[in-house]
Amino acid sequence: ATRGSKVPVVASVVSTPRSPTGAAVAARLAGTVETVALRRADAVHAVTPGVADAVRRVHGIDPDRIHVAERGRDPETFARADPAARVRARRELEIEPDAEVVLCVGRHEADKGIDLLIESLGGLDRPGLVVLLAGREGLETTRLRAGAERSDNPERFRFLGHRDDVPTLLRAADVLAVPSLREGAAGSVIEAMAVGVPIAAFELEGLAGILGHDRTALLAADRRAGSLAAAVLALLDDPERATRIADAAHAQFLER
């Protein structure tokens, strides 16, 4: 609509592109349309350095036209959790004070990898483990609920639906699990960094420059359920390491 006008166009990219190799016809077509749109834009905004690299590589955009502006959050709304806030949050959510709580925030879509999280945590022999699954329902909802019911410990999974009280959920959590297979500057990641909750995630191009392994998160190098479970357990079983990682992530949040 702006072609022929003098209005500059800035295109914003919030996640890494889907790989064209083996992608469905609709996905390949969408990728082609995205490439055309990005090449016609006067400038391209990327939410992370990793997303910027992917845009350059996949769409062939000149690096000089790509500008990184990271997302942020209100530090007062997402204030650092303290022991009293943790107690209040767990009481509000009816969670035992000594439970191990893993939180996942994400829509019920295939790219979010929630099925892998359910697979990774469903069979663990951790009687006090609670897994909070917050996020809008979608195409994967029925399959995700069925996967949880089939697991060895279906009672540990709590499907919360869309929530407006993510700060409360984070203050109740011991770990934020990010099982996404494709991501940019995930809001839940930034919010966990702000609140001071350690993060376990897959190593993703889109999160490069935001999360660093054993510095601001524990990153699973491969996208297997067992690798994600290992990262979650490493944080649950080593509170000192979890605190060190959460502190570094919080400091990075404040700096940016």
N, C-alpha and C positions, 0 to 999 in steps of 0.2 A: 504494500500500500504506500510505502514511502519512496518507491523508485521514481526518479525524476524530480523529487523534492529535495530541499536542502536540509532536511531533518536527519541528523546522524542517527544511525541504528547501532545499538549495543545489544549483542546476544549474550544471554547468561546461561552457562552450563553448570548444572548442579550435581552431575554424576558422570562417571566414566561411560563412554559409549559401549553398547553391546558389541561383542566381536562379530564381524561379518561372516567368519568361517563357521559354517554349519548352522547359521541362524535361520529362522523361519523366513518365508518370503515376506511377510508383513514387517518383520524386524529389519530385513535388509532394505526394504523400500523406505522405512522410516529413517534408517541410517543415511540413505542417499538424500532424502529431503533435508535432513539435518546438515549434511555436508554442504549442500547448495546454500542453505540459509546462513550458515556460519561464514562461508566464503564471500557472501554478499554484504555481510555486516561490516560496519566501519571499525568496530572493535569487539573483542570477545572477552567476557568476564568469566573466570573460573573460580570456584569456591575453595580449591586447594591446589598446591603445586602439582600434586599427582594428577588431578583432573586436567590441569593445563598441559602436562606432558602427554596425556592421552588424546586430548583435542588436537595437539600438533601432530601426533603420530598417526591417528586414525583418519582425521579429516584433512590433513595436509595444510593446516593453517600456519601462516608465518608467525613465529614466536614473538616478534615485535608487536603483533596485533593482539596478543593474549595478555590479559592483566589479571593477576590474582588478588582478590579481596575476600578474605576469610570471613566466615560467619562469627557472630558473637552472641552472648546472652547477657541479660541484666544480672550483675553479680549480687544484687540484693534479693531478687526473686530466687536465684539459685545460689543461696548463701552456703558456705562450707558447713557440712553437717558436724554436729557435736554429739556427745553421748546422750544428752537430754533430748535432742531432736530425734535421734534414732529411736529412743524409747517411745516417744509420742507417736512417731510414724508407725511403729510396729503395733502399738496399742490400737491405733485407728484402723489398721488393716487386719486386726485380729491374728497377728503372727506372734508366735512364742518368742520371748526375749532371746533365747539361746539358739534359735533356728539359724540355719545357713540359708541365706536368701540370695538367689540369682535373679536378676531382672533382665528382661529383654523388651525393648520398645520398637515396634515396627508393624507396618501394615501386613496383612496376610497375603503376600504375593511371593511368587517363586524366588525372585531375586533376593528376598530378605533371608532366605536360608533357615527359617524357623524350624522346618522339618529336621534339619541336621542338629539343631539344638535339642529338640525333643529326643531324637535318637541318641545323642551323646550323653544326656543326663537321665534318661528314663530308666536305664539299667544299672545305675550306680548304687552301690550298697551304702547309702548315706541316709539313715532314718530321719534325720532332722532337716533334710534338704527341701526347700520350697522354691519353686520356679514360677515367677510372676511373668505372664505374657500379656503385655499391654499393647494395644494397637487396633486399628480399624479392621473389621472383617472384610474379606475379599474372596477372590477365586479359590484360594487355598484353605479357607476356614474349615470346610468339612473334612478335608484330608488331614489337616493338622489336629483337629479334635480326635479323629479316628486314630491317628498315630499315638497320641497321648493315652488314649484308652487302651491301646494294645500293649503299651509299655509295661514293664514289670512293676512300676510304681505310678499308676495313673493319678493317685491322690495328690502327688506333689505338684502337679501342674494346675495353675489357676489362670484361666482365661479371663482377663479383666475388661476386654473391649477397649474402645477409645477412652482415654482418661485426660482430664484437664489438670490433674494433680501430680504431674510427673516429678516435681521437686519432692513431694512426700514419698513417692515410690522410691526415689533414689536414696533418700535418707534412711529408708528401711532396708536397703540392699547392702550386701557384702561385695557383690561383683555385678558389673554390667556386662552381659554377654552380647556381642555384636556378631551374629552368624551370617551377615550379609555376604553375598557373592559378588555384588557390584555396588559401589557406594561412592559418595562424594563426602561433603562435610556433614555427616549424619548429625542431626540435632541432638540425638540422645548421647552421642559421644562428647559433644561440646558441653552438654549439661552435666554429664558425669564428671568431666574434668573440673567444672565449676564447683560441684558439690563435694568432690573429693572421693569418688567411688572408683576403685580400680577397674580397668577394662580388659576383657579377654575378647579377642577378635581374630578373624583371619587376616593374613597379610594381603592387603588390597592396594592396587595402584592408586585408587582415588583417595585413600587415606594417607598416602605418602606425604611427609611434611607435617602431618598432624600427630600421628602415632608412631613411636619408635619402639622397637622390641626391647623389652626389659628396661626401658627408660620411662615412657609414658603409658605403656600397655604391655600385655603379654600377647604376642602374635603367633598364631599357628601358621607354620610355613606352608602346609598343604591343606586342601579343603576337604578334610575327612572329619567325620564326627568324633573319632577318637582323639584327633589332634586338638579339637576345640575343647573336649572334655579335659584333656591334660592341662590346657592353659587355665581353665576355670579352677580345677583342683589345685594347681600350683598356687593360685592366689588364696584359696580358702585354707590351704594347709600351711601357709607361711605368712602369718600376719605382718611380720616385719617387712618382708618383701612387698607385700600388698600396700602397706603404708608408704614405703619409699616411692613406689610407682605412682600412687595416688597423689602424693605431695608434689612430685615432679610435674605431673599433668596439671595439677591445680596452679602451680607457679607459671607454667606455660600459658594457661588460660588467662591469667592476670596480665602477663606481659603483652598478649596480643589483643 
